[in-house]
Structures are given as structure tokens and as C-alpha cells.
């Protein structure tokens, strides 16, 4: 193992781990200001919506919004199933199945 | 007949535990399906750009962050030093700060040691699944289930990375099996599971649009953090005002 790669892995581990762990440890027993509690309540929904945008609409660094993007097409039945059933397993499998069909047709 | 009571009690306890472990495995499955194509691609890319098998796998063990690992491979291949790779990784992964803060309220009374471990296992995908599960009913979410979710997901990531390295060019295009859509599909499912009020839907739509807009001018990791911070802020202001009105009305 080369030392630069080892040093990079150590550095990456530290700067990835600390932001993941510190808020959990520091905030868990603390009474937070009301506004911050409200703000944090919306973080899961907000961050999922924020991450969904590039994972659907970006491919290899390029944004693609139209029907030529197979993910846009696959997203429609997937969203319908998600909204109707709210089932993680069913939605994931329907999504994978739709993408498989669409990738074959495109 | 032999008295079976002790064994029965023991097996009942084991059965209770295994029920919770099974729940965790069921929750981890979509994550693993999502990790599979990404991990395979990461391993293959790492191998073809000159990383050794240990470097490839240890990065998945210790760093455990898909997008940052891809960036690191590209930077290493371009001859970047450890310091610039570390700084870049910090920014690419900074969004976890928000996720960690958002989950903290569910861990009142948990030990620091547990949280030190839990934090190491916090990824976009595990965060999404934990927050959806906590939102459903925090009281019934067992630590052993969390252990199973995190352990299996991380193991899946490591094995996929290793598999990618070993197979390299032998891996088939995951798109052929629709697997490249597993992560977006999972995000869609977990997002909809958490849309309980109309305000949630409004926040989600506004954040999505903002994330797309900001993504045109900023790197996606900055766009995602900024959009999430602003979207949640918008939701909080609306709720805050409503609470204020209710207080004034009394």
C-alpha cells in the first residue's frame, strides 16, 4: 500500500466520520431552540428531495430533463406506486423492473 | 418426557431477536440492491486506475461514502496529494452533518459508544431508511434492528467494491437489469413514506426544484446541502408562524 493512498484514506475517513458522528453525540440529550427543532423535523424530507433531483436527472455529470432520459420515464410509475402503497420493497422492485424494461426499449 | 421449558424460553427469546434482525435485513435489502451497481462500478474503476485490492477495499471499509470514493479515485489518478483529497472529501460529505443532527432527537439516553458506531454507518441511504422508520414509530425501533440494517448495508458495499475490483471489465452493464435505478427508486419510496402532511409535500417540491436550479451553477453536493437547508427553513417558518397564530388566538 502506497503511503499517499494510505494518508488519503486516513484523511478521508476522519473528515467523513466526524460530521456523521459529532451532531449525534452532542445534540442527543440537549434541549434545542423551538425553531431549530422545527427546522430539523423537515431535514429528512428536504434532504431526500434534494438528493433525488440529481439521482434522477443527472447522468455522468450532465443534466437531462426530457423523455430521452430513461429515469424520467421510469420515475412516473415508481412515484405512483410509492404514493399509493408507501411500501419501500414494492416501490424499489417496481422501479427496477420499469427501468429494466425501459432500458431495453430505448 | 423431558421438561422442555428452559429451551422453549430460550428459543422464544431467540425468536424474538431474530424477528428484529429479520426486520433489519428486510430494510437493508433495497439499500444493498442500490449499492450493488455503484459498488461494482467503484471497484472496477479503482482497479483500472491503479489502486491495489487493499486500497480499494479499505476505502470502502473506512470511508464508506460512494460519491467521495469516486472523486478520490479520479483525484488520485490525476496525481493529487492526500491533503487536497481530504479537503475535497470533507465538502462532498458535509451533508451528513445535517442528517446526523436530524436523527439526534431519537437517540435520547443512548450511550456515546453506540452513537460513535452509529455515526460511522450513516450514509445517505441508511439515513433515509432510519428516518423513515423512526418517523413511523420510534418506540418499536430496536437497536438490534439498526445494527442489522447498518451492518448488512456496509457489508454489501464492501462486497460490491471487492466484486467490482475482481471482475473489472467482466462486469455487465447494470443498466441492463435496471439496477442503476435502484437508488433513485429507493429515494422515491422513502421520500413518499415521509410525506405525512401537505406542508411536507410542499417542502419536498420546493427543495427538489431548488436543488435542480442550484445544480446548474454549483457542484451537486453544494446544491443538495443548500437546497435542503433552505427547504427545511421554509417548512420551519410556516410551522412557526402557525404556532404563533395559535398562541395569539388563545
Interface residues (C-beta under 8 A of the other chain):
Chain A: X1 X2 X4 X5 X6 X7 X8 X9 X10 X11 X12 X13 X14 X15 X16 X17 X19 X20 X21 X22 X23 X24 X25 X26 X27 X28 X29 X32 X34 X35 X37 X38 X39 X40 X41 X42 X43 X44 X45 X46 X47 X48 X49 X50 X51 X52 X53 X54 X55 X56 X57 X58 X63 X71 X74 X75 X78 X79 X82 X83 X86 X87 X88 X89 X91 X92 X94 X95 X96 X97 X98 X99 X100 X101 X102 X103 X104
Chain B: X26 X27 X29 X30 X33 X34 X51 X52 X54 X55 X58 X59 X62 X63 X64 X65 X68 X72 X76 X81 X82 X83 X85 X86 X87 X89 X90 X93 X94 X95 X96 X97 X98 X99 X100 X101 X102 X103 X104 X105 X107 X108 X109 X110 X112 X115 X116 X118 X119 X120 X122 X124 X127 X128 X129 X131 X132 X135 X175 X176 X177 X178 X179 X180 X181 X182 X183 X184 X185 X186 X187 X188 X189 X190 X191 X192 X193 X194 X195 X200 X203 X204 X205 X207 X208 X210 X211 X212 X215 X216 X220 X223 X224 X225 X227 X228 X229 X231 X232 X233 X234 X235 X236 X239 X240 X243
